[in-house]
Amino acid sequence: MVLNQRLKKYNVILASQSPRRQHLLKELGLTFEVRLGNSEDETYPQNLSYEQIPEFLARKKAEPFLSGLKINDILITSDTIVWCENSVVEKPINREDAVRILKLLSGRKHVVVTGVAISNPLAARSFISETDVHFRQLKDEEIDYYIDTFKPYDKAGAYGIQEWIGYIGIDRIDGSYFNVMGLPVQKLYCELLDILNEIEKNSKQ
């Protein structure tokens, strides 16, 4: 039985306002509801490695919902970071910052890491997915055009791989393309199957 069939008796909740994550979850064939938390706190301990940061934040995003989860609820929370030159590249705060970020990524490799947490009263798990992204050297006019046309101010790293900049600027990627969009759907599919097995096992104990 495929995942969407097994999930029919469950209420899948995506705690994300990201249209890209919502789109990718729909493409998996899942029926789900979107819930938004009240907290925008995305702080994390400074001693975490870059691999640990998005997984920590994904679990943190789940915390406001946990006490209200019912036995047939499955909550999905997620966070994505861009890591380049030994630091986290945040979302741009304005146009000037977006230009700075894209010039930083231009001609370099950066790492996109997404952390995902799956929560249910009987089981919980979290995981990460990493993708190496290589940009060719971008011209100033290409950066200006992209920012002015697509306004990527809500995106970590100041770009969306599925947009124009991805078509003309990315030389190659090593890892999941969908992870760069914000949700590693192949790995999520497998993890959901595993947690369903765990939930069903624990429900019989």
Order of alpha helices (4+ residues) and beta strands (2+ residues): alpha-beta-alpha-beta-alpha-beta-beta-alpha-beta-beta-alpha-alpha-beta-alpha-alpha
